[in-house]
Amino acid sequence: MYYCVDAFGEFPGYDRELIERRERELLAKSDVVLTTSRPLYDTKCQLHPNVHLVQHGVDQGHLARAVTEDLPVPSDLRVLPKPVFGFVGVVGEWVDMDLLAALARHRPDASIVIIGPAVTSRAPLNDLHNVHWLGPRDHHELPNYLRGFDVGLIPFKKVPLTLHANPIKLYEYLAAGVPVVSTSLPAVRPIDQSVWLADDPATTIEACARALRHNDRAARQHRSQLMASESWTVRLELISEIIGNALKDQAASKRRLAVPRAAPTRVARDAAKRQDTRPVLQSAIPNPQSAISGAPNHTSP
């Protein structure tokens, strides 16, 4: 089984040709392919006959603690001015730093908080007093930090890598009750009073203002509960069903291959002697479609 979560050849600095060649080799060895976004699904369907769309899940029980328990907000976040517009994840070339800078400049009263490693230049944000880089944090601390977020940000550029992505942080923000403002990616859909889409500074600033108006305790509890149906438990049940069906198909295929080949009839033997090229019907397992014309075909397997 190949579990495809990204367009790996699109990562900056990677050898795209090598990665795509190795991926094709992996696809050829796989019985089942799982993809986490519609664009990935559409792409892999062109390369493999058994592809399924299974979107990311979320550890809803763990992250929901941000709304179900009175967790302490870590001190490095608690001391910052409100509101907090936060981002969790790797800061790479696919993050729109200019968009974050515009938001920071327009909302000098707010704190722009970034949790995670930076693997690209931080220069566009370096001189902004209200941008706070907290660095990487352990996943078990995430509910505490998300409890202190007023808005969760997904400020991704629209590039092939992100257009094929399904940001798991979307599910994590929502499971923790945090309203989300994201650039309009194929895998991110607007949700009334929970997810707003924005692609430029003006609409991002307005979307954050709207999100803040839906940040009370009841709203956070509601969006956290929405993620119960997106848990990894639910996803694993679907994956188990897909694998089970693949195993059944394999077993059925082996049984078909085990059927003894029918002995040639006298007509067939005579035709072979004459090297007759006309089609000869034999009693065997019917193949519903001809591989060439698409017409019914009843030749032996």
N, C-alpha and C positions, 0 to 999 in steps of 0.2 A: 504494500500500500504506500502510495506517495501522498504525503500531506503537504500541499503547496500553499504557503501563506503569503508569499510576496513574488513580485517579478524580480527574481534575484539578479538577473543580468543587468538591471537598471541601477543597482547601487553604485554610487560614484567610486571610481578607482578600481573597480573589478574588471576582470577580463570577460566581457560579455560573450564573445565567441566561444570561449572555453566553457563557461557556465551553461550556455544554451546547448552546447554539444553534449555535455555530461547530463544535462536534464533530459535530453532526448533518449540517452542511453538508459536513464532511470525509468522513464516512461515505458520504454520497450520491455523492461523487466517487471513492470507493475501490473497487477490484476485490477486494482482499484485506484482511482485518483480522487482525492478530496481537495477542493479549493475553497477559499474563504471569502471571495468576492465575485460578483457577476463578471467583471472583465477577465479575471483569472479563469473562471469557468468557461467563458466563451473562447478564450485562447487555447486552453487545454483540450476542449472538445474537438478542435481541429487536428489534434495529435494523438488522441486516445479514444477508444470506443466506450469506456465506462468511467465517466467523470461525474462527480456530484458536487453540489454547492452546499457547504456546511459552514455557516458564518461563525466567527469567534464566539466563544462563551465567556462567562465571567464568574469569578468566585463571589457570587452574590452574598452568600452568608457571611463571608469575611468582611466585605466592603460595606455591607448594610449596617455594620456596627457603628458606622459614622452617624447614623440616625437613630438606631435602636438603643445605643448605650451612651452614657455621659462620658465619652472619651476626652481626655485632656488633649488640647491642641499643643504640639511641641513648642517650646519657648522661642525657637528661632523664627517661627511663623507667628506666634501669638503676639509678639511685640511690634509687628509691622502695622502700619496704618490700614484701615479698612476703606473701601472694599478691596478684597484680594482677587485679582485675576490670575489664575494659576495654570501652569503647564507641567505635565509629568511625562517624561520620556527622554529619549536620546535627541539632542539638538544637532541635527546634521544639515547638509546642504538643502534638504527638502523643507526645512522650517523657514517660513517667511519672516526673517528678522526685521525687515523694513516695516512690515505690518505691525509687529510687536512694538517697534520704536514709535510709530505713529500713535498707537494706542497709549503708550506711556506718556508721550508729550501732551496729548489732548486731555489725559486724566492724571495730572500731577498729584491729585489727592489720593489716587489709588496705588496699590502695590502690585507690580507685575512680578510674580514669583515663578521661578523655574527650578524644577526638581529633576535632576538627571544629569548625565555626563554631556559635555559639549565636544563634538568631534569636528567642528568647523569654527571659523572665526567668530568671535563675539563682538567684533569691532562696532557694528551698528548700534549696540546697546551699551557700550562701555561707559559713556559719559552721562547716562541717565540715572539720576539719583534714586528714582523709584523702581528700578529694576533690581531684583534680588536673586542671585544665583545661590541656591542652597546646596547644590551638588547632589550626587546619588544618595538614595535612601533605601533601606531594606523594605521589601514588599510588606512585611508584617506591620510596618509603621504607616502604611498608606492610608488606612481609615482615619488615623489621627490627623494626618496632614490634610486629607480631603475634607475633613470636618471643618477646617479653617478656610477652605476656598469658598468664595462667593460665586465665582464663575469659572468653569473649566474651559480652557482654550485648546483648539486644534488648528493652529495657524499654518497649514501646509500649503506649499506652492503647488500649482497644478502642473505636475511633471509626470512622465510615464510611471515612475515608481509609486507615487501617491495615488494616481488614478487607478492603479491595480490593487491598492491597499484597502484593508478593512481595519481602521485604527482601533485597537483593543482598548485604548484609553477612553473612547466614547462610552463603552459599556462600563468601564470602571468609574468614570465620573458619575454616570447615572445611577449605578448601584449604590454609590455613596450619597446620592441625593442631590448632586451638584448640577445646576443648569449648565448647558453647553453652548458655546459659540464656536462654529467651525466654518472653514472654507467649504465650498460646495463640491464635495467629492462624491463619486458614484455610490460609495458604500454608506454615506451619511445622508439620512433623510430628515427633514424637519419634523419635529414632534411638538404639538401644541403645548406651549408653556414649559417646554423642557429643552428643545434643541432649536437653535436659530442658525441660519446660514448667512455668511457674509464674505465677500471676496475683495473688499477694498477698505481703506481706513474709515471712510464715512459710514458705511453700512456696519462695519465691525463695532465702531463706537456706539452706534444706535442699538445694535443687537445686544451689546453688553448692558446698556441701560435698561432694555426690556427684560433681560434675564434677571437683573437685580430686583425688578418689581415682582418676580415670581420665586423669591428665595426664602419664604417663610418656612417654618417647620413642617406644616401640612403638605406644602408643595414638594419639599425634599423627601418626605416619607412616601408620597405618591409615586414619584419617579423611581425611587429605590425599589418599590414593590413591582413596578413594571418590568424590572430586570429579572424577576424570579423565573420568568419563562425563557430567559436567555442564559440560564446557568450552564456550567459545564456538565452538570448531571443530565440536563435535557439534551445537550449536544452529544454526549457520549451514548445516550440511548439511540439517537439517530445513527451515529457512526456504527454502533453494534448491529443495528438493523441492516445497514448497507453491507457490512462485512458478512453477515449471515446470509444475505441474498447472493453475494458473490460466491460463497462456499457452496450454496445449493446449486448455482449455475455450473460451477466446476464439476460437482458430482454428477449432475445430469449429463454434462458433456462427456465425461469419462464413460458413463453407461452407454451413451450412443456410440462411442468409438469401440466399445466392447462387443457390439452386435456383430455376429459372424457375417462375413460378406456372402451374399447370395451366390450360389453356383450359377455359372453362365448357362443360359438356355440353349437348346439346339439351334434356334434361330440366330442367337448371338454368336455361337461357335461358327456357324456357316458364314455369317457376315464377316467375321474376323478373317476366315480363310479367303474370302473374296476381296478383303481390304476395302469393304464397302464403307464409305464415309457418311452414309445417311444415319441419323440418330436411331438408336435401337432402345426400346423401352424394356426395363427390367423391373421386377418386383423388389422394391427396396424402400428405405425411409425417404419420403419426399422432402425435397429442399424447397421451401416456399418461393424463393426468388433466385433467378439465375444471376450469377455474379457478373454477367456481361450485359444482358439485355433487360433484366428485370422481369422477364416472363417466367411463368411456372416451369420448374425443372424437376424431373423425377429420376435423375441418374443416381447411381449408387454413391454412398458417401466415400 
